[in-house]
Each structure stands twice: as C-alpha cells, then as structure tokens.
Amino acid sequence: MRVVVLRLGHRVGRDKRISTHVGLVARAFGASGIIYAGQVEASVLNTLRKVVEVWGGPFFVETAPSYRSVINRWKSEGGLVVHLTMYGENIEGSDVLERIRSGGRDILVIVGAEKVPADVYELADFNVAIGNQPHSEVSALAVFLDRLYKGAELTRDFEGAKLKVLPSQKGKRVVRLYERERSGTIHIS
C-alpha cells in the first residue's frame, strides 16, 4: 500500500511554513510523496527536496495545476482517496481505518489549508476526522499516518541518507553516513 499526500489550498506568502511542515510530516510518517495542487513557493519544494537529499527517502515532491485532475487520475488508476477533515467520520469512534486498510489499495490523503472546495467531500472515498474539533492539517496528517501504519513508520530506515540521528537519552547524536566504498562497507563518523 502506497500513500501519497495531496496538499490543497496553499496560500502563497502565508502558508510557506505550514505547507513545508505538511511535507515533512508526510515524509517522516511514511508517505511516498507529496503533491501540491496549485501555486506553491519554490522554497517549499526546495526545502523538502534538500531534506530527502540529506536525510534520505524515497520521497517525491511534485506540483499539479489542478486538484481535480490528481484525484481523478488517482481514482482511475484504482487508488483510494481519503480526505482529512474535522467534519468526517471520527477515526477513534468508527471502523473507518479498518475499511481503508481492507481495500489494500494505494491511498491519496488530501489535506487542506483554508477552505476546502465542496466537491472534495464528494470526490473522496472517505472523509476522516481526527477528532471533530478545529485542528491543524499537520497534526491531522501525523495522527492519521501513525494510526494507518500502527507506529511502524517511526522506526524505518531511509535510503540514501547522508545523516542519521542516533537515539540518545541525553544530548544530540547525529552521524554522517558515507557512500559505500568499493569494499561494500558503509563508513559512519
């Protein structure tokens, strides 16, 4: 099962930090990539691509002129569309996650910014709420992906990483991972 995030409603000049954080959470919590519908600053895309370059992947970052075309293409290829909204079925009070998982299909997760167009609620196969109170799309995405993957995404290794954090009770331990040499070993400093 592959998960891709579709970010709707990025407001140029206002949402740079939040849209970057949506991408960071998508990557760290197990998504394969993110698609920004409409305009987005190049700095958002460059920041995420740099994170993948340094901290590993795989994770793709793309843009699309229209959210409808992304959703329609996803559905035509047999994928499932999940819209995260406070108005949806509560993730805790229903079997919505089991129904999503049981399909075994690739999942497009939609997160909005300001006001999500009404047709997104109809285009989605599932409208899922992480609680039915106002909250951020960043937190909703993190909780959804964590519940979807049952926490397994938090210990995965990222391919091609140049840096890696070594968990520590105190302090910060970051190691530099060097490319494989001819001997086939990886050097860590």
Secondary structure, 3 states (H helix, E strand, C coil): CCEEEEECCCCCCCCHHHHHHHHHHHHHCCCCEEEEECCCCHHHHHHHHHHHHHHCECCEEEEECCHHHHHHHHHHCCCEEEEEEEEEEECCCCCHHHHHHHCCCCEEEEECCCCCCHHHHHHCCEEEECCCCCCCHHHHHHHHHHHHHCCHHHHCCCECCCEEECCCCCCCCEEEECCCCCCCCCCEC
